[in-house]
Amino acid sequence: MNGRVLIIGGSLAGLMTGNLFHRRGWDVQVFERASGDLEGRGAGITILPGLVSSFQAAGADETEESIGIMLRERIALDQNGDIVAEQPFRQAMTSWGRLYESMRSIFPEDRYHAGMALEDVEQTGHEVTAVFRDGQRVSGDLLIGADGLRSTVRARFLPDLKPHYAGYVAWRCLTDEQALDTARFDRLMNCYTVCVAPGQQGIAYPVPGPDHSKEPGGRQYNVVWYHPVREADELPRFLTDDSGNYHPNGIPPALLSTRVRDAMVETAQQVMAPQFAEAIRHARMHFFQPIMDIEPPCLAFGRVAIIGDAAFSIRPHVAMGVPKGTGDALALAQSLDETGDLFEALRRFETKRLHVGRNILRRGRYLGTYMEAQLATTAQRVAAEKARVPLQVMMETAAPFDYDSN
C-alpha cells in the first residue's frame, strides 16, 4: 500500500523512514523543528549488524568499507593508561555526520521542511493532521513520530510517560587526529578502547574526519565518557548556558557553558586514563547527554506510530540508538508491504518492535549498572567495583547481541 505519510523529525531515523517510504511510492513529507543543518549534531557510531543493510534498503549505495573505519582489536586501559585487557575484535566505526549526509543526499530536497515545530496531532478515521506552531496544517494517511527523546508526538498520546534519569551523563567529544600525540595514539587509532578508571567509564575510537576522510592524519578521535552527575544539584548546572538560561530538555552543543566544559576537561585530567584526558582536552567539539530510560507501553495510536528515540530511549553502552531507529523504520515499511490494511500493519509493527525495544532497553540497563552504583551507598559502590571485570566490560560494550530473542 501507499499514500501520504508525514514524518515528524528530520534526523537519521526520520530520513531513513522518508527514503524507505519514498522508494515505495508514498507521498512523503519530512518536518524538522531545527532551522539549520543537523550534520554537526552527532559524533561516533558503531556499525552493528543490520545497519548497513538498512541504509541500502533506503537507497544508499553504501558498505561498511565506504562509510567506516575498520578496527582490528579492543583494549582496556586503567586510570594510569596501562593496558589491562586486550582481545582481537574486528569492527567498523563511522560518524553520525557521515550517515546523515548519506541519507540526506538521496532524499528529495523539496520534501524536507526545516524550522517546522509540531504543536499538535489531530486525526479522524480517514486521515491524520499535523498542526505546526506557525499555524500550518498538513494532512496525510499516516504520521510517524521520529522526533527524539523529547518527542512531541509521544507526549501527545502518552502525556504521563516521562524519561527516567539514570544518574550519569555521557560526555562526548571529537578531536582531530592531528591534535593528538602521534606516539601515544598510534595503536589507539586502530582499535576500540575502553577506560575502566574507578568510578568512571569511557570508550574511544577513530571515526572519519570532518570531511569524511578515513586516511591517517585526517581522522577524528571519538570519546564517550560516562560520569556520575547528581540530578538535584548538579544536572541543572550542566543544562544552564553562560547567559543563565536553563535548558531542561537538553542543551544544544553550541550553548554548552564554557564553565561546565572547562570543569569537565579538568576533571578528566584527574580521573581518566591519560590518553582519554588528552583527547578530551584537545577536542574541537564537546557535548553531553543525560542518560535517560523511556519505555512506552505502545507504539501505535490510530494512524500514528513512533520510532527511534521517540519510542524507546536506548543507553549508548549498547550502541543501538541508530541501528534500532533504522530497524524501526524498516520494520514499519515492511509491515505496510505485507498488508493493505494500515491499522493491521501498525499492529504488526508495534508487536514486533515493542519486543525488540524492551530487549535492547534491558541490555542497556545491565551495561549501565556500574555507573548507576556511583551515586548509591558506599557499600554498593564497593561491591560494583569488585564485580567489574575489565575484559568483560570491554567485550560487552557496543557488541552485537541477539536482541530479537525471547
JOFENMO-V712048 format. One record per residue. RES is the residue in one small letter. SS is DSSP state (a for helix, b for strand, c for the rest). D_LAST is the distance of its C-alpha to the last C-alpha in Angstrom with 2 decimals. Layout:
res->[RES;RES]
ss->[SS;SS]
d_last->[D_LAST;D_LAST]
This chain:
res->[m;n;g;r;v;l;i;i;g;g;s;l;a;g;l;m;t;g;n;l;f;h;r;r;g;w;d;v;q;v;f;e;r;a;s;g;d;l;e;g;r;g;a;g;i;t;i;l;p;g;l;v;s;s;f;q;a;a;g;a;d;e;t;e;e;s;i;g;i;m;l;r;e;r;i;a;l;d;q;n;g;d;i;v;a;e;q;p;f;r;q;a;m;t;s;w;g;r;l;y;e;s;m;r;s;i;f;p;e;d;r;y;h;a;g;m;a;l;e;d;v;e;q;t;g;h;e;v;t;a;v;f;r;d;g;q;r;v;s;g;d;l;l;i;g;a;d;g;l;r;s;t;v;r;a;r;f;l;p;d;l;k;p;h;y;a;g;y;v;a;w;r;c;l;t;d;e;q;a;l;d;t;a;r;f;d;r;l;m;n;c;y;t;v;c;v;a;p;g;q;q;g;i;a;y;p;v;p;g;p;d;h;s;k;e;p;g;g;r;q;y;n;v;v;w;y;h;p;v;r;e;a;d;e;l;p;r;f;l;t;d;d;s;g;n;y;h;p;n;g;i;p;p;a;l;l;s;t;r;v;r;d;a;m;v;e;t;a;q;q;v;m;a;p;q;f;a;e;a;i;r;h;a;r;m;h;f;f;q;p;i;m;d;i;e;p;p;c;l;a;f;g;r;v;a;i;i;g;d;a;a;f;s;i;r;p;h;v;a;m;g;v;p;k;g;t;g;d;a;l;a;l;a;q;s;l;d;e;t;g;d;l;f;e;a;l;r;r;f;e;t;k;r;l;h;v;g;r;n;i;l;r;r;g;r;y;l;g;t;y;m;e;a;q;l;a;t;t;a;q;r;v;a;a;e;k;a;r;v;p;l;q;v;m;m;e;t;a;a;p;f;d;y;d;s;n]
ss->[c;c;c;b;b;b;b;b;c;c;c;a;a;a;a;a;a;a;a;a;a;a;a;c;c;c;b;b;b;b;b;b;c;c;c;c;c;c;a;a;a;c;c;b;b;b;c;c;c;c;a;a;a;a;a;a;a;c;c;c;c;c;c;a;a;a;a;c;b;b;b;b;b;b;b;b;b;c;c;c;c;c;b;b;b;b;b;b;b;b;b;b;b;b;b;a;a;a;a;a;a;a;a;a;a;c;c;c;a;a;a;b;b;b;c;c;c;b;b;b;b;b;b;c;c;c;c;b;b;b;b;b;c;c;c;c;b;b;b;b;c;b;b;b;b;c;c;c;c;c;c;a;a;a;a;a;a;c;c;c;c;c;c;b;b;b;b;b;b;b;b;b;b;b;b;b;a;a;a;c;c;a;a;a;a;c;c;a;a;a;b;b;b;b;b;c;c;c;c;c;b;b;b;b;b;b;b;c;c;c;c;c;c;c;c;c;c;c;c;b;b;b;b;b;b;b;b;b;c;c;a;a;a;a;a;a;a;a;c;b;c;c;c;c;c;b;c;c;c;c;c;c;a;a;a;c;c;a;a;a;a;a;a;a;a;a;a;a;a;a;a;c;c;a;a;a;a;a;a;a;a;c;c;c;b;b;b;b;b;b;b;b;b;b;c;c;c;c;c;b;b;c;c;b;b;b;c;a;a;a;c;c;b;c;c;a;a;a;c;c;a;a;a;a;a;a;a;a;a;a;a;a;a;a;a;a;a;a;c;c;c;a;a;a;a;a;a;a;a;a;a;a;a;a;a;a;a;a;a;a;a;a;a;a;a;a;a;c;a;a;a;a;a;a;a;c;c;a;a;a;a;a;a;a;a;a;a;c;c;a;a;a;a;a;a;a;c;c;c;c;c;c;c;c;c;c]
d_last->[30.49;32.20;34.23;34.86;32.09;32.76;30.68;31.21;30.88;32.31;30.43;28.00;25.30;28.16;30.04;27.08;26.58;30.33;30.71;27.93;29.51;33.04;32.42;31.25;34.53;33.65;36.31;34.60;35.87;34.35;35.63;35.54;37.02;38.44;41.78;41.80;39.88;36.42;36.51;37.53;34.71;32.05;32.00;29.86;26.63;24.45;23.78;20.15;18.84;19.04;21.64;24.69;23.53;22.90;26.44;27.82;26.37;28.19;31.41;31.78;33.36;31.57;30.17;28.99;32.62;34.14;32.28;31.30;32.85;31.46;31.20;31.48;30.44;29.13;31.36;31.30;34.49;35.72;37.99;40.98;39.46;39.24;36.45;34.39;31.63;31.39;29.21;29.50;26.75;27.41;26.10;27.78;28.62;30.22;31.52;30.48;33.98;33.70;30.61;32.25;35.43;33.70;32.13;35.24;37.69;36.37;35.96;39.14;41.12;42.57;39.17;38.19;39.75;39.99;41.26;39.65;38.24;36.35;37.85;36.20;34.31;35.83;34.67;35.90;34.58;36.11;35.55;34.32;36.73;36.35;39.14;40.18;42.18;45.22;45.38;44.03;41.92;39.86;38.22;35.60;33.18;30.04;29.66;26.91;26.75;26.17;28.46;26.60;25.86;28.91;28.20;31.00;28.96;26.20;29.00;30.66;27.83;26.14;29.31;28.15;25.06;26.35;25.02;24.73;26.69;25.23;28.71;29.21;29.98;29.35;32.90;33.03;35.97;37.21;40.20;42.38;42.49;46.29;46.30;44.73;46.57;46.32;46.55;43.97;41.39;42.12;39.09;36.87;37.36;35.57;32.55;29.70;31.01;29.53;31.88;31.15;34.26;34.33;32.84;31.95;29.53;30.09;29.12;31.58;32.00;34.38;33.85;36.28;39.42;40.61;41.96;38.76;40.66;38.77;41.98;42.91;44.87;43.38;39.83;38.39;36.67;33.66;33.03;30.37;31.49;29.46;32.10;32.10;33.94;34.69;33.93;37.11;39.88;38.62;36.18;38.85;41.18;38.70;38.38;42.17;44.22;47.72;49.32;47.71;45.32;41.98;38.86;36.19;33.74;34.04;37.17;37.86;38.50;42.13;42.73;41.31;44.03;46.10;46.40;42.66;42.32;45.24;44.03;40.62;42.39;44.57;41.72;39.95;43.13;42.92;39.28;37.68;38.39;41.62;39.96;37.62;40.57;42.72;40.24;39.80;43.59;44.36;41.62;42.91;40.07;38.37;35.88;33.11;30.11;29.32;25.69;24.10;20.78;20.30;17.42;18.55;17.63;18.28;19.21;21.75;25.11;27.31;28.35;26.75;23.46;22.55;20.93;20.87;22.12;23.41;19.87;17.88;20.12;18.60;20.34;22.16;21.05;17.99;20.41;18.04;20.41;22.08;19.31;17.06;20.19;21.13;17.67;17.99;21.47;20.62;17.87;20.47;23.20;21.33;20.47;24.19;25.13;23.38;25.21;28.59;27.51;26.79;25.17;22.84;21.90;21.18;19.04;16.86;16.82;15.93;12.96;11.42;12.65;11.95;8.18;9.24;12.01;10.43;8.35;11.75;13.74;12.20;12.97;16.39;17.20;16.57;18.85;21.34;21.80;25.02;26.61;25.89;27.71;30.84;31.95;31.14;33.58;35.43;33.72;30.25;31.46;32.95;29.84;27.74;30.41;30.44;26.68;26.71;26.86;28.12;26.61;23.10;23.61;25.05;22.33;19.30;20.93;20.39;18.67;16.12;12.51;9.29;8.39;6.71;3.79;0.00]
